[in-house]
Every structure is written in structure tokens, then in C-alpha cells.
Amino acid sequence: MDDLLRFPSAVRRDPQIEAWFSSTPDPFRLMTRTWFERMRGCGADVRELLHDGCPVACVGDAPFGYVNAFKAHANVGFYYGAMLADPTGLLEGEGKRMRHVKLRPGKELDIEALSDLVVAAYHDIRRRLTQANLR
């Protein structure tokens, strides 16, 4: 048995996610939409679900990224973010595995670096799945 978090209810396109983005005119949710679309676009094997109230992107049933909105900022998060190379220092968090990037209005964001993190998280979970399947 592998130690990967799994969400067997992940699907190709979850209508609850569209509802999450459009249910309220929340500017912080809107800030995250582009980033979730980038996660969706990583590959044909990307699945998704709404988990703990926020959109989650998976490879198959293994999550690699999520977005969430709060009162004063939004997050683009990565389930194994602590293991990702982060040369520009965007990632925040103290957990064993998870890290996030905070998005704030008026605060400049290194779009290329965050895009690289999204792609790296996708490739990282694919590698983890391959390793888990080889055991």
C-alpha cells in the first residue's frame, strides 16, 4: 500500500467546481480561477473534485494542487509543495508536505514562477504514482 492521499471520487470535470467559482462574486475566487485552469491543463489524466470546500486537481485520484479563497487573500496550494524546488521563494507553510502561494490584490506575483510550480507539482505526483505502482 502506498502512502499517497487518494480521492477516488475525482472526475474529469466536477460541476461543483464551476458552481464554486460562479456562486458568489468573490474577487479572491476569481483570482484563483486562472491557476485552477492551469492545473486542469497539465494533462489528460487530470481529474478534480471539491474537497473541504475548495477545488482540488488530481492525477487520477492523487491530488497535486488546490485553490482556495479567504477574506483577505487567495491560495494556490500544492499537496507535496514542501518537496518542490522553489528558487524564487513563493511557497509558504510549515506543514510536513503541503505548501501554498498567497495571492493578494495589489501585490505583484511572479507568474512564471507560479506556473513552474503548477507544472512541477503535476510531474511530481505523476512520479509518485509511478513509484507507488512499482512497489
N, C-alpha and C positions, 0 to 999 in steps of 0.2 A: 504494500500500500504506500502511495506517495504522500507527501505532506503538503500538497498543494490545496489551497482553498478551492472548492468547486461549487458552482451554481448550476445544477442540472436543468433549471428552468430557463436558462438563457436561450433566446431565439434570435433569428436573423434580424427582425425589426419588431420591437416591442411598442405597441401603440401607447402604452402608459408613458413612455419617454416623450413622445410628441406632446401628450397632454401635460407633462411636467413643464416642458418649455413654453407651452402656449396658455396654460391655465391662469396665469397671472402676469400682468405687465411688469415683472420684476427685472430691473436692469441688470442685476447680478446674474440671473439665469441667462439672460441674453448674452452676457459676456462669455459664458461657458459654451454656448451652442457651437461656435466655430471649432472649439477644441474637441468637443464630442464628435463632431463631423469628421475631424482629422483622425480620431480613433477609429471610427467606423470605416474610414477609407484605407486603413492599413492593409487589409487583405480580405479575400473572400471567406476566410474562416472566422471573421469577427462576428460575434453574437453579442446580445445585450439583454439587460433586464433592469428593472427598477429595484434597487436593494437599499434598505434602510433609508428610503425616501429620496434616493438620488440615482441618476443614470450611471450604469456600470458597463464598461466594454470588456469583453472576454474573447479569448481564442478558444473556440469550443465552449467548454464550461468553466474555464480557468480565467479569472479576472486579471486584467493588467492595468486598467485605468478607470477613473471615475471623474465626474464633475459634481460640484455642489455649490449652492448659493446660501449666503448668510446675510445678516443685517448690514454689515459694512464692507464685505468683500466676497469674492467667489474663490473656489479652489479648483484646480486641476490636479488630481491626485493619482498616485501610482502605488499599486499593491506591493511591489517589490522595489520601491523607489530608493530604499537605503542601499541597494546593490547596484544602482545605476551610476555611471560616470556623470558627473555634474561639474564640468570645468568652470562654468560661469556662476556657480553657487546659487542657483534658483531654488533648489529644493529646501523645504523647511520640514521640521518634525523631529521628534525624539524617539519614535517607536522602533521596535525591533526590525520591522520591514517597511512599513508604509511611510511615504513622504508626499508632500503636496507643494504646489506653487500657488501663492496667493495672487489674485488679480484684484486690483483696486482702481477705481476711476481716477484719472489724472496721474497715475503712476506709470512711468514708462516700463514696457515689458520687452525683453529680448525674445522676439517672436521666433527667430531662427533657433535659439537655444531650447525654447519650449517645444518647438516642432521636433527637434532632435530627441528630446526626452520621450515624446509620444512614440516615435519610431523605435527608440531603444527599448522602451517598456514592452512594446509588441514583440520585438525579436527576442527579448529576454524570456517572456512567458512561453513563446514557441520552443525555445531551447529547453526550458524547464520541463515542458510537456514531453519532448523527445527523450530527455533523460529519464523521466518517470516511466515512460513506456519501455525503456530498455532494461529496467530493473526486473 
